[in-house]
Each structure stands twice: as structure tokens, then as C-alpha cells.
Amino acid sequence: MALTALLAGCGAGESRALDEDRATRRAEQIVHQAVDSMSPRPALRRTGLRPVGACAAEEHGAGGRLQVRLTYQLTGVAEGVGEARLRDSGGFWMTALTGALDKANGEGLGAVSVISPCFAAGSGAAGRS
């Protein structure tokens, strides 16, 4: 599975403060970096509820910080079962899972999810009027 070396070098040189816009862009980059390296290249369908929510590291979101979570369903992946959980140097976590959908045809299904580090509420697009 091509998901094992996906985050090599990710986040290197990031020195700007994280906000919703930057977190969303970086999460999208990580997803596409992972999928673009797969062969055959699967189709992506964004799933999940809201991309921005309370920071999971803070009990009940009491700290007012946020984080971005993007999840995509992958179709058309090669059959196989695999799981990867990787963290880049910027604190983003990616979890990827693939499994067999149709063993007779060698087709599989997968999901990729990226979670950003926590950042201050009111920064980026969420803080704009």
C-alpha cells in the first residue's frame, strides 16, 4: 500500500501561526499527497459533518480552540487491507484505512482522514465578518 511514506517532509519549514484557512489547506494537501501516490489512483468523495470543530484535546471544547478534520472516502483502490496512522512535523495526523470491497475483481474501498493541531478560535475564515 502506498500509504506508508505519505507524510515524509510534511510541515517542514512551517513557521506561520496556524488558523482555519491554513489548517484546511494543509489538510487538503496531505490528503492529495497520499492519494496522488496511489496506483491505481482512487476517486475521492468528501464525507463527514463539519470540517472545523472544537479541539478534541480540550474537554468539552472549554478552551475555545478549534481544529480541522477532513475525511474522504476512496473508491477504486486496489484490493488489500491496510492501515496507517502518521503524524507530520507540523502536528497534523493522517489516518488511512483500506480494505477489500470485491475480492473477485480485486477492488477495494478506503478512507483518509486528516486532523489538524488545535488553533485559536476566531482566526482565519471563522473569525471574519
MMTF fields as JSON, N, C-alpha, C and O atoms, coordinates in Angstrom:
{
  "mmtfVersion": "1.0.0",
  "mmtfProducer": "UNKNOWN",
  "numBonds": 515,
  "numAtoms": 516,
  "numGroups": 129,
  "numChains": 1,
  "numModels": 1,
  "chainsPerModel": [1],
  "groupsPerChain": [129],
  "chainIdList": ["A"],
  "bondAtomList": [4, 2, 8, 6, 12, 10, 16, 14, 20, 18, 24, 22, 28, 26, 32, 30, 36, 34, 40, 38, 44, 42, 48, 46, 52, 50, 56, 54, 60, 58, 64, 62, 68, 66, 72, 70, 76, 74, 80, 78, 84, 82, 88, 86, 92, 90, 96, 94, 100, 98, 104, 102, 108, 106, 112, 110, 116, 114, 120, 118, 124, 122, 128, 126, 132, 130, 136, 134, 140, 138, 144, 142, 148, 146, 152, 150, 156, 154, 160, 158, 164, 162, 168, 166, 172, 170, 176, 174, 180, 178, 184, 182, 188, 186, 192, 190, 196, 194, 200, 198, 204, 202, 208, 206, 212, 210, 216, 214, 220, 218, 224, 222, 228, 226, 232, 230, 236, 234, 240, 238, 244, 242, 248, 246, 252, 250, 256, 254, 260, 258, 264, 262, 268, 266, 272, 270, 276, 274, 280, 278, 284, 282, 288, 286, 292, 290, 296, 294, 300, 298, 304, 302, 308, 306, 312, 310, 316, 314, 320, 318, 324, 322, 328, 326, 332, 330, 336, 334, 340, 338, 344, 342, 348, 346, 352, 350, 356, 354, 360, 358, 364, 362, 368, 366, 372, 370, 376, 374, 380, 378, 384, 382, 388, 386, 392, 390, 396, 394, 400, 398, 404, 402, 408, 406, 412, 410, 416, 414, 420, 418, 424, 422, 428, 426, 432, 430, 436, 434, 440, 438, 444, 442, 448, 446, 452, 450, 456, 454, 460, 458, 464, 462, 468, 466, 472, 470, 476, 474, 480, 478, 484, 482, 488, 486, 492, 490, 496, 494, 500, 498, 504, 502, 508, 506, 512, 510],
  "bondOrderList": [1, 1, 1, 1, 1, 1, 1, 1, 1, 1, 1, 1, 1, 1, 1, 1, 1, 1, 1, 1, 1, 1, 1, 1, 1, 1, 1, 1, 1, 1, 1, 1, 1, 1, 1, 1, 1, 1, 1, 1, 1, 1, 1, 1, 1, 1, 1, 1, 1, 1, 1, 1, 1, 1, 1, 1, 1, 1, 1, 1, 1, 1, 1, 1, 1, 1, 1, 1, 1, 1, 1, 1, 1, 1, 1, 1, 1, 1, 1, 1, 1, 1, 1, 1, 1, 1, 1, 1, 1, 1, 1, 1, 1, 1, 1, 1, 1, 1, 1, 1, 1, 1, 1, 1, 1, 1, 1, 1, 1, 1, 1, 1, 1, 1, 1, 1, 1, 1, 1, 1, 1, 1, 1, 1, 1, 1, 1, 1],
  "groupList": [{"groupName": "MET", "atomNameList": ["N", "CA", "C", "O"], "elementList": ["N", "C", "C", "O"], "formalChargeList": [0, 0, 0, 0], "bondAtomList": [1, 0, 2, 1, 3, 2], "bondOrderList": [1, 1, 2], "singleLetterCode": "M", "chemCompType": "L-PEPTIDE LINKING"}, {"groupName": "ALA", "atomNameList": ["N", "CA", "C", "O"], "elementList": ["N", "C", "C", "O"], "formalChargeList": [0, 0, 0, 0], "bondAtomList": [1, 0, 2, 1, 3, 2], "bondOrderList": [1, 1, 2], "singleLetterCode": "A", "chemCompType": "L-PEPTIDE LINKING"}, {"groupName": "LEU", "atomNameList": ["N", "CA", "C", "O"], "elementList": ["N", "C", "C", "O"], "formalChargeList": [0, 0, 0, 0], "bondAtomList": [1, 0, 2, 1, 3, 2], "bondOrderList": [1, 1, 2], "singleLetterCode": "L", "chemCompType": "L-PEPTIDE LINKING"}, {"groupName": "THR", "atomNameList": ["N", "CA", "C", "O"], "elementList": ["N", "C", "C", "O"], "formalChargeList": [0, 0, 0, 0], "bondAtomList": [1, 0, 2, 1, 3, 2], "bondOrderList": [1, 1, 2], "singleLetterCode": "T", "chemCompType": "L-PEPTIDE LINKING"}, {"groupName": "GLY", "atomNameList": ["N", "CA", "C", "O"], "elementList": ["N", "C", "C", "O"], "formalChargeList": [0, 0, 0, 0], "bondAtomList": [1, 0, 2, 1, 3, 2], "bondOrderList": [1, 1, 2], "singleLetterCode": "G", "chemCompType": "PEPTIDE LINKING"}, {"groupName": "CYS", "atomNameList": ["N", "CA", "C", "O"], "elementList": ["N", "C", "C", "O"], "formalChargeList": [0, 0, 0, 0], "bondAtomList": [1, 0, 2, 1, 3, 2], "bondOrderList": [1, 1, 2], "singleLetterCode": "C", "chemCompType": "L-PEPTIDE LINKING"}, {"groupName": "GLU", "atomNameList": ["N", "CA", "C", "O"], "elementList": ["N", "C", "C", "O"], "formalChargeList": [0, 0, 0, 0], "bondAtomList": [1, 0, 2, 1, 3, 2], "bondOrderList": [1, 1, 2], "singleLetterCode": "E", "chemCompType": "L-PEPTIDE LINKING"}, {"groupName": "SER", "atomNameList": ["N", "CA", "C", "O"], "elementList": ["N", "C", "C", "O"], "formalChargeList": [0, 0, 0, 0], "bondAtomList": [1, 0, 2, 1, 3, 2], "bondOrderList": [1, 1, 2], "singleLetterCode": "S", "chemCompType": "L-PEPTIDE LINKING"}, {"groupName": "ARG", "atomNameList": ["N", "CA", "C", "O"], "elementList": ["N", "C", "C", "O"], "formalChargeList": [0, 0, 0, 0], "bondAtomList": [1, 0, 2, 1, 3, 2], "bondOrderList": [1, 1, 2], "singleLetterCode": "R", "chemCompType": "L-PEPTIDE LINKING"}, {"groupName": "ASP", "atomNameList": ["N", "CA", "C", "O"], "elementList": ["N", "C", "C", "O"], "formalChargeList": [0, 0, 0, 0], "bondAtomList": [1, 0, 2, 1, 3, 2], "bondOrderList": [1, 1, 2], "singleLetterCode": "D", "chemCompType": "L-PEPTIDE LINKING"}, {"groupName": "GLN", "atomNameList": ["N", "CA", "C", "O"], "elementList": ["N", "C", "C", "O"], "formalChargeList": [0, 0, 0, 0], "bondAtomList": [1, 0, 2, 1, 3, 2], "bondOrderList": [1, 1, 2], "singleLetterCode": "Q", "chemCompType": "L-PEPTIDE LINKING"}, {"groupName": "ILE", "atomNameList": ["N", "CA", "C", "O"], "elementList": ["N", "C", "C", "O"], "formalChargeList": [0, 0, 0, 0], "bondAtomList": [1, 0, 2, 1, 3, 2], "bondOrderList": [1, 1, 2], "singleLetterCode": "I", "chemCompType": "L-PEPTIDE LINKING"}, {"groupName": "VAL", "atomNameList": ["N", "CA", "C", "O"], "elementList": ["N", "C", "C", "O"], "formalChargeList": [0, 0, 0, 0], "bondAtomList": [1, 0, 2, 1, 3, 2], "bondOrderList": [1, 1, 2], "singleLetterCode": "V", "chemCompType": "L-PEPTIDE LINKING"}, {"groupName": "HIS", "atomNameList": ["N", "CA", "C", "O"], "elementList": ["N", "C", "C", "O"], "formalChargeList": [0, 0, 0, 0], "bondAtomList": [1, 0, 2, 1, 3, 2], "bondOrderList": [1, 1, 2], "singleLetterCode": "H", "chemCompType": "L-PEPTIDE LINKING"}, {"groupName": "PRO", "atomNameList": ["N", "CA", "C", "O"], "elementList": ["N", "C", "C", "O"], "formalChargeList": [0, 0, 0, 0], "bondAtomList": [1, 0, 2, 1, 3, 2], "bondOrderList": [1, 1, 2], "singleLetterCode": "P", "chemCompType": "L-PEPTIDE LINKING"}, {"groupName": "TYR", "atomNameList": ["N", "CA", "C", "O"], "elementList": ["N", "C", "C", "O"], "formalChargeList": [0, 0, 0, 0], "bondAtomList": [1, 0, 2, 1, 3, 2], "bondOrderList": [1, 1, 2], "singleLetterCode": "Y", "chemCompType": "L-PEPTIDE LINKING"}, {"groupName": "PHE", "atomNameList": ["N", "CA", "C", "O"], "elementList": ["N", "C", "C", "O"], "formalChargeList": [0, 0, 0, 0], "bondAtomList": [1, 0, 2, 1, 3, 2], "bondOrderList": [1, 1, 2], "singleLetterCode": "F", "chemCompType": "L-PEPTIDE LINKING"}, {"groupName": "TRP", "atomNameList": ["N", "CA", "C", "O"], "elementList": ["N", "C", "C", "O"], "formalChargeList": [0, 0, 0, 0], "bondAtomList": [1, 0, 2, 1, 3, 2], "bondOrderList": [1, 1, 2], "singleLetterCode": "W", "chemCompType": "L-PEPTIDE LINKING"}, {"groupName": "LYS", "atomNameList": ["N", "CA", "C", "O"], "elementList": ["N", "C", "C", "O"], "formalChargeList": [0, 0, 0, 0], "bondAtomList": [1, 0, 2, 1, 3, 2], "bondOrderList": [1, 1, 2], "singleLetterCode": "K", "chemCompType": "L-PEPTIDE LINKING"}, {"groupName": "ASN", "atomNameList": ["N", "CA", "C", "O"], "elementList": ["N", "C", "C", "O"], "formalChargeList": [0, 0, 0, 0], "bondAtomList": [1, 0, 2, 1, 3, 2], "bondOrderList": [1, 1, 2], "singleLetterCode": "N", "chemCompType": "L-PEPTIDE LINKING"}],
  "groupTypeList": [0, 1, 2, 3, 1, 2, 2, 1, 4, 5, 4, 1, 4, 6, 7, 8, 1, 2, 9, 6, 9, 8, 1, 3, 8, 8, 1, 6, 10, 11, 12, 13, 10, 1, 12, 9, 7, 0, 7, 14, 8, 14, 1, 2, 8, 8, 3, 4, 2, 8, 14, 12, 4, 1, 5, 1, 1, 6, 6, 13, 4, 1, 4, 4, 8, 2, 10, 12, 8, 2, 3, 15, 10, 2, 3, 4, 12, 1, 6, 4, 12, 4, 6, 1, 8, 2, 8, 9, 7, 4, 4, 16, 17, 0, 3, 1, 2, 3, 4, 1, 2, 9, 18, 1, 19, 4, 6, 4, 2, 4, 1, 12, 7, 12, 11, 7, 14, 5, 16, 1, 1, 4, 7, 4, 1, 1, 4, 8, 7],
  "groupIdList": [1, 2, 3, 4, 5, 6, 7, 8, 9, 10, 11, 12, 13, 14, 15, 16, 17, 18, 19, 20, 21, 22, 23, 24, 25, 26, 27, 28, 29, 30, 31, 32, 33, 34, 35, 36, 37, 38, 39, 40, 41, 42, 43, 44, 45, 46, 47, 48, 49, 50, 51, 52, 53, 54, 55, 56, 57, 58, 59, 60, 61, 62, 63, 64, 65, 66, 67, 68, 69, 70, 71, 72, 73, 74, 75, 76, 77, 78, 79, 80, 81, 82, 83, 84, 85, 86, 87, 88, 89, 90, 91, 92, 93, 94, 95, 96, 97, 98, 99, 100, 101, 102, 103, 104, 105, 106, 107, 108, 109, 110, 111, 112, 113, 114, 115, 116, 117, 118, 119, 120, 121, 122, 123, 124, 125, 126, 127, 128, 129],
  "secStructList": [7, 6, 6, 6, 6, 6, 6, 6, 6, 6, 6, 6, 6, 7, 7, 1, 7, 7, 7, 2, 2, 2, 2, 2, 2, 2, 2, 2, 2, 2, 2, 2, 2, 2, 2, 2, 6, 1, 1, 1, 7, 7, 3, 3, 3, 3, 3, 1, 1, 7, 1, 3, 3, 3, 7, 6, 6, 1, 4, 4, 4, 6, 6, 7, 3, 3, 3, 3, 3, 3, 3, 3, 3, 3, 3, 3, 3, 3, 1, 7, 7, 3, 3, 3, 3, 3, 3, 7, 6, 6, 1, 7, 3, 3, 3, 3, 3, 3, 3, 3, 3, 3, 6, 6, 6, 6, 3, 3, 3, 3, 3, 3, 3, 3, 3, 7, 7, 7, 3, 3, 6, 6, 7, 4, 4, 4, 4, 7, 7],
  "xCoordList": [0.844, 0.0, 0.88, 1.911, 0.479, 1.287, 1.087, 1.498, 0.476, 0.178, 1.252, 1.085, 2.336, 3.302, 4.272, 4.761, 4.572, 5.551, 4.926, 5.562, 3.697, 2.94, 3.33, 3.251, 3.741, 3.958, 5.417, 5.757, 6.276, 7.704, 7.913, 7.542, 8.5, 8.791, 7.608, 7.76, 6.443, 5.278, 5.486, 6.023, 5.063, 5.135, 6.504, 6.674, 7.474, 8.826, 8.827, 8.279, 9.433, 9.552, 8.319, 8.299, 7.285, 6.09, 6.386, 6.658, 6.334, 6.614, 5.471, 5.464, 4.505, 3.376, 2.391, 2.275, 1.681, 0.684, -0.441, -0.851, -0.926, -1.986, -3.324, -3.602, -4.144, -5.516, -6.381, -5.868, -7.676, -8.585, -8.214, -8.204, -7.909, -7.562, -6.308, -6.302, -5.272, -4.009, -4.191, -3.662, -4.938, -5.171, -5.942, -5.615, -6.95, -7.743, -6.899, -6.945, -6.129, -5.266, -4.246, -4.015, -3.638, -2.627, -3.257, -2.685, -4.424, -5.108, -5.436, -5.268, -5.901, -6.189, -4.91, -4.928, -3.813, -2.539, -2.128, -1.672, -2.288, -1.908, -2.757, -2.235, -4.065, -4.949, -4.525, -4.394, -4.311, -3.957, -2.564, -2.337, -1.65, -0.322, -0.434, 0.257, -1.293, -1.484, -2.142, -1.683, -3.195, -3.968, -3.215, -3.277, -2.511, -1.793, -0.697, -0.291, -0.218, 0.849, 0.312, 1.089, -1.004, -1.597, -1.781, -2.042, -1.641, -1.849, -2.645, -2.217, -3.784, -4.422, -4.915, -5.168, -5.044, -5.461, -6.962, -7.774, -7.33, -8.743, -9.514, -8.932, -10.836, -11.716, -11.952, -12.06, -12.032, -12.247, -13.671, -14.222, -14.262, -15.551, -15.464, -15.282, -15.597, -15.503, -16.71, -17.849, -16.45, -17.516, -17.361, -16.5, -18.179, -18.077, -19.039, -19.698, -19.111, -20.039, -19.388, -19.395, -18.836, -18.221, -16.709, -16.17, -16.009, -14.551, -13.899, -12.77, -14.58, -13.99, -14.822, -16.048, -14.147, -14.864, -13.996, -12.844, -14.553, -13.825, -12.609, -12.622, -11.581, -10.345, -10.605, -11.033, -10.344, -10.603, -9.709, -10.041, -8.577, -7.652, -8.156, -7.622, -9.181, -9.725, -11.089, -11.969, -11.266, -12.514, -13.7, -13.74, -14.649, -15.881, -15.629, -16.503, -14.471, -14.182, -14.115, -14.289, -13.866, -13.906, -12.834, -12.989, -11.746, -10.657, -10.897, -10.14, -11.933, -12.245, -11.362, -11.476, -10.483, -9.65, -10.37, -11.272, -9.955, -10.579, -9.563, -8.357, -10.052, -9.194, -10.003, -11.232, -9.285, -9.885, -9.782, -8.754, -10.847, -10.836, -11.492, -12.655, -10.735, -11.253, -11.21, -10.213, -12.295, -12.361, -12.863, -13.817, -12.198, -12.576, -12.753, -11.991, -13.775, -13.941, -13.192, -13.252, -12.494, -11.751, -12.4, -12.618, -12.707, -13.207, -12.252, -11.566, -12.217, -11.335, -9.91, -8.982, -9.723, -8.379, -8.125, -9.059, -6.87, -6.527, -6.917, -6.829, -7.352, -7.746, -6.586, -5.421, -6.912, -5.913, -6.429, -7.379, -5.808, -6.194, -4.972, -3.913, -5.119, -4.008, -4.495, -5.601, -3.663, -3.984, -2.699, -1.657, -2.782, -1.627, -2.107, -3.168, -1.328, -1.591, -0.253, 0.693, -0.198, 1.065, 0.888, -0.183, 1.959, 1.954, 3.085, 4.21, 2.791, 3.848, 4.496, 4.049, 5.538, 6.284, 5.49, 5.866, 4.394, 3.545, 2.433, 1.648, 2.346, 1.322, 0.033, -0.936, -0.014, -1.193, -1.147, -0.085, -2.3, -2.409, -3.208, -4.252, -2.726, -3.459, -3.693, -2.775, -4.922, -5.276, -5.834, -6.712, -5.339, -5.808, -6.11, -5.383, -7.183, -7.609, -8.126, -8.919, -7.689, -8.223, -8.596, -8.045, -9.551, -9.975, -10.612, -10.901, -10.827, -11.399, -12.885, -13.618, -13.311, -14.716, -15.266, -16.335, -14.533, -14.915, -13.669, -12.879, -13.498, -12.291, -12.177, -11.071, -13.31, -13.279, -12.664, -11.971, -12.911, -12.377, -11.145, -10.56, -10.747, -9.58, -9.789, -8.835, -11.048, -11.356, -11.444, -11.855, -11.048, -11.109, -11.757, -12.09, -11.926, -12.523, -11.638, -11.011, -11.582, -10.741, -11.271, -12.261, -10.598, -10.913, -9.611, -8.709, -9.532, -8.395, -8.96, -9.871, -8.418, -8.852, -7.618, -6.619, -7.697, -6.604, -7.154, -8.187, -6.447, -6.83, -5.679, -4.523, -6.016, -5.007, -4.706, -5.458, -3.591, -3.372, -4.425, -5.089, -4.575, -5.518, -4.982, -3.772, -5.907, -5.535, -6.575, -7.672, -6.229, -7.101, -8.379, -8.34, -9.513, -10.803, -10.771, -10.114, -11.474, -11.549, -10.452, -10.393, -9.585, -8.558, -8.993, -9.762, -8.519, -8.835, -10.263, -10.842, -10.846, -12.174, -13.249, -14.211, -13.122, -14.134, -14.225, -15.276, -13.164, -13.145, -13.46, -13.456, -13.733, -14.029, -15.504, -16.34, -15.83, -17.237, -17.69, -18.845],
  "yCoordList": [-1.181, 0.0, 1.231, 1.261, 2.25, 3.449, 4.447, 5.599, 4.053, 4.994, 5.034, 5.737, 4.31, 4.206, 5.368, 5.652, 6.048, 7.136, 8.45, 9.256, 8.664, 9.791, 11.143, 12.15, 11.182, 12.473, 12.848, 13.768, 12.167, 12.487, 13.932, 14.321, 14.712, 16.103, 17.037, 18.237, 16.545, 17.409, 18.382, 18.018, 19.596, 20.594, 21.202, 22.104, 20.746, 21.284, 22.758, 23.145, 23.562, 24.982, 25.802, 27.0, 25.206, 25.956, 26.797, 26.258, 28.119, 28.973, 29.932, 30.603, 30.009, 30.912, 30.305, 29.085, 31.179, 30.712, 30.003, 30.436, 28.934, 28.153, 28.836, 29.323, 28.87, 29.335, 28.394, 27.439, 28.649, 27.753, 27.59, 26.473, 28.688, 28.622, 27.781, 26.896, 28.052, 27.306, 25.832, 24.946, 25.578, 24.195, 23.43, 22.281, 24.051, 23.407, 23.148, 22.056, 24.142, 23.964, 22.855, 22.032, 22.828, 21.808, 20.416, 19.457, 20.301, 19.005, 18.518, 17.335, 19.414, 19.05, 18.592, 17.61, 19.297, 18.908, 17.502, 16.707, 17.201, 15.884, 14.797, 13.761, 15.031, 14.05, 13.82, 12.676, 14.903, 14.757, 14.16, 13.407, 14.476, 13.873, 12.36, 11.607, 11.922, 10.488, 9.825, 8.781, 10.415, 9.806, 9.857, 8.909, 10.945, 11.079, 10.029, 9.718, 9.482, 8.486, 7.064, 6.123, 6.903, 5.564, 5.148, 5.978, 3.848, 3.327, 2.032, 1.107, 1.941, 2.984, 4.109, 3.91, 5.278, 6.455, 6.369, 6.298, 6.374, 6.248, 7.547, 8.627, 7.419, 8.587, 9.025, 8.192, 10.336, 10.909, 11.423, 12.01, 11.198, 11.807, 12.268, 11.468, 13.58, 14.134, 13.705, 13.787, 13.249, 12.803, 13.519, 14.384, 13.158, 13.758, 14.923, 15.337, 15.44, 16.512, 17.864, 18.348, 18.469, 19.783, 19.646, 18.869, 20.403, 20.301, 20.974, 20.63, 21.93, 22.649, 22.386, 22.491, 22.045, 21.788, 22.101, 22.511, 21.905, 22.162, 21.251, 20.129, 21.74, 20.981, 19.75, 19.867, 18.577, 17.334, 17.179, 16.43, 17.878, 17.774, 18.511, 18.336, 19.332, 20.096, 19.536, 19.434, 19.18, 18.575, 19.481, 20.63, 18.972, 19.661, 20.97, 21.837, 21.135, 22.349, 23.603, 24.709, 23.448, 24.569, 25.612, 26.762, 25.241, 26.178, 27.137, 28.093, 26.908, 27.802, 27.617, 28.377, 26.623, 26.39, 25.441, 24.704, 25.473, 24.675, 23.779, 23.943, 22.828, 22.052, 21.641, 21.566, 21.376, 20.966, 19.453, 18.864, 18.834, 17.4, 17.203, 17.554, 16.64, 16.334, 14.832, 14.183, 14.283, 12.852, 12.63, 13.264, 11.714, 11.355, 9.855, 9.081, 9.448, 8.054, 7.862, 8.714, 6.757, 6.433, 5.229, 4.207, 5.343, 4.207, 3.931, 4.83, 2.68, 2.308, 2.052, 2.153, 1.721, 1.392, -0.091, -0.889, -0.441, -1.851, -2.616, -2.096, -3.863, -4.698, -4.855, -4.88, -4.955, -5.141, -4.561, -3.778, -4.944, -4.379, -3.723, -4.339, -2.512, -1.797, -0.646, -0.138, -0.245, 0.888, 1.627, 1.018, 2.938, 3.763, 4.931, 5.501, 5.275, 6.474, 7.176, 6.664, 8.362, 9.086, 10.512, 11.106, 11.048, 12.435, 13.169, 12.672, 14.353, 15.132, 16.071, 16.169, 16.751, 17.625, 18.851, 19.523, 19.156, 20.288, 19.919, 20.781, 18.643, 18.223, 17.731, 17.481, 17.584, 17.04, 15.513, 14.908, 14.903, 13.44, 12.972, 13.542, 11.945, 11.331, 9.871, 9.163, 9.434, 8.035, 7.558, 8.203, 6.445, 5.875, 4.401, 3.699, 3.953, 2.568, 2.1, 2.794, 0.934, 0.337, -1.104, -1.748, -1.596, -2.974, -3.472, -2.694, -4.774, -5.402, -5.07, -5.129, -4.723, -4.473, -5.62, -6.157, -5.988, -7.08, -7.904, -7.568, -8.974, -9.794, -10.417, -10.603, -10.742, -11.367, -10.435, -10.891, -9.141, -8.158, -7.432, -6.616, -7.714, -7.058, -5.602, -4.827, -5.223, -3.827, -3.629, -4.517, -2.444, -2.119, -0.769, -0.042, -0.452, 0.789, 1.316, 0.534, 2.607, 3.163, 4.473, 5.011, 4.974, 6.278, 6.912, 6.234, 8.219, 9.001, 10.144, 10.846, 10.329, 11.402, 12.155, 11.545, 13.477, 14.319, 15.246, 15.889, 15.305, 16.181, 17.145, 16.74, 18.421, 19.454, 19.58, 19.095, 20.24, 20.624, 21.66, 22.231, 21.899, 22.914, 24.309, 24.537, 25.236, 26.626, 27.533, 27.088, 28.788, 29.736, 29.987, 30.2, 29.962, 30.292, 31.761, 32.581, 32.081, 33.465, 33.825, 34.971, 32.89, 33.169, 32.59, 31.63, 33.152, 32.64, 32.952, 33.935, 32.093, 32.347, 32.376, 33.132, 31.576, 31.53, 32.852, 33.168, 33.619, 34.867, 36.085, 37.205, 35.888, 37.016, 37.338, 36.443, 38.616, 39.036, 39.119, 39.456],
  "zCoordList": [0.0, 0.0, 0.0, 0.671, -0.751, -0.911, 0.212, 0.076, 1.309, 2.381, 3.458, 4.454, 3.291, 4.375, 4.464, 5.557, 3.381, 3.428, 3.002, 2.323, 3.394, 2.869, 3.43, 2.726, 4.657, 5.294, 5.415, 6.159, 4.712, 4.775, 4.349, 3.241, 5.22, 4.908, 5.058, 4.835, 5.425, 5.563, 6.716, 7.762, 6.515, 7.563, 7.734, 8.555, 6.996, 7.125, 6.753, 5.721, 7.579, 7.298, 7.632, 7.348, 8.225, 8.58, 9.815, 10.888, 9.664, 10.81, 11.085, 12.118, 10.178, 10.377, 11.362, 11.474, 12.075, 13.031, 12.284, 11.207, 12.853, 12.241, 12.468, 13.563, 11.437, 11.539, 10.706, 10.122, 10.645, 9.941, 8.472, 7.956, 7.801, 6.381, 6.148, 5.292, 6.893, 6.727, 7.102, 6.43, 8.171, 8.585, 7.511, 7.213, 6.937, 5.888, 4.652, 4.086, 4.228, 3.045, 3.273, 2.388, 4.452, 4.727, 4.782, 4.265, 5.403, 5.466, 4.053, 3.755, 3.186, 1.793, 1.082, 0.34, 1.31, 0.691, 1.118, 0.296, 2.393, 2.904, 2.254, 1.843, 2.161, 1.523, 0.076, -0.361, -0.667, -2.078, -2.255, -3.202, -1.382, -1.435, -1.277, -1.963, -0.384, -0.166, -1.371, -1.834, -1.871, -2.954, -4.28, -5.063, -4.539, -5.806, -5.958, -7.078, -4.847, -4.915, -5.067, -5.229, -5.014, -5.1, -6.558, -7.429, -6.804, -8.149, -8.047, -7.356, -8.712, -9.498, -8.594, -7.405, -9.177, -8.414, -8.113, -9.035, -6.833, -6.475, -6.655, -6.758, -6.691, -6.712, -5.268, -4.369, -5.054, -3.719, -3.58, -4.511, -2.41, -2.083, -0.637, 0.28, -0.454, 0.897, 1.719, 1.259, 2.93, 3.821, 5.156, 5.316, 6.078, 7.399, 7.557, 6.603, 8.759, 9.045, 8.792, 7.66, 9.804, 9.673, 9.7, 10.489, 8.836, 8.844, 10.046, 10.395, 10.693, 11.818, 13.059, 13.031, 14.147, 15.389, 16.586, 16.446, 17.752, 18.992, 19.072, 18.566, 19.702, 19.862, 20.727, 21.875, 20.169, 20.895, 22.112, 23.031, 22.131, 23.251, 24.49, 25.586, 24.311, 25.428, 25.792, 24.937, 27.03, 27.471, 27.161, 27.602, 26.415, 26.037, 25.302, 25.287, 24.696, 23.935, 24.787, 24.274, 26.082, 27.017, 26.76, 27.172, 26.087, 25.861, 24.715, 24.55, 23.914, 22.811, 21.593, 20.632, 21.611, 20.439, 19.486, 19.884, 18.223, 17.173, 16.503, 16.69, 15.719, 14.839, 13.616, 13.657, 12.527, 11.265, 11.153, 11.488, 10.682, 10.378, 9.021, 8.823, 8.092, 6.763, 6.563, 6.879, 6.038, 5.773, 4.358, 3.907, 3.671, 2.304, 2.194, 2.775, 1.438, 1.053, -0.253, -1.139, -0.373, -1.585, -2.243, -1.593, -3.524, -4.276, -5.421, -5.907, -5.844, -6.932, -6.487, -7.289, -5.216, -4.736, -4.98, -5.064, -5.09, -5.266, -4.014, -2.901, -4.208, -3.075, -2.109, -2.505, -0.901, 0.135, 1.429, 1.445, 2.485, 3.775, 4.358, 4.471, 4.715, 5.298, 6.143, 5.955, 7.069, 7.923, 8.218, 8.461, 8.194, 8.529, 9.377, 9.123, 10.374, 11.186, 11.299, 11.897, 10.712, 10.636, 11.131, 10.999, 11.702, 12.179, 11.492, 11.434, 10.968, 10.329, 11.339, 12.481, 10.917, 11.827, 12.255, 13.215, 11.556, 11.928, 12.878, 13.272, 13.26, 14.213, 13.581, 14.298, 12.26, 11.593, 11.674, 11.529, 11.904, 11.939, 10.739, 10.421, 10.077, 8.989, 9.338, 9.751, 9.17, 9.333, 8.004, 7.431, 7.513, 6.256, 6.477, 7.179, 5.872, 6.005, 4.662, 4.026, 4.225, 3.001, 3.284, 4.177, 2.495, 2.643, 1.363, 0.454, 1.301, 0.11, 0.006, 0.993, -1.194, -1.488, -2.331, -2.041, -3.369, -4.273, -4.554, -5.437, -3.807, -3.955, -5.333, -5.839, -5.949, -7.271, -8.311, -9.222, -8.181, -9.126, -8.602, -9.314, -7.378, -6.808, -6.453, -6.403, -6.205, -5.885, -4.379, -3.633, -3.963, -2.557, -2.31, -3.246, -1.065, -0.614, 0.503, 1.218, 0.659, 1.705, 2.232, 1.736, 3.241, 3.82, 4.281, 4.772, 4.113, 4.589, 5.414, 4.975, 6.606, 7.483, 7.974, 8.356, 7.961, 8.453, 9.523, 9.337, 10.647, 11.761, 12.016, 12.136, 12.095, 12.334, 13.812, 14.658, 14.116, 15.517, 15.912, 15.046, 17.191, 17.665, 17.367, 17.354, 17.127, 16.889, 17.536, 17.876, 17.702, 18.39, 17.605, 16.394, 18.298, 17.675, 17.262, 17.903, 16.204, 15.757, 14.767, 14.32, 14.411, 13.418, 12.087, 12.05, 11.014, 9.683, 9.287, 9.75, 8.409, 7.851, 8.922, 8.791, 9.984, 11.019, 11.768, 12.324, 11.795, 12.537, 11.698, 12.21, 10.415, 9.544, 9.554, 9.677, 9.423, 9.357, 7.934, 7.673]
}
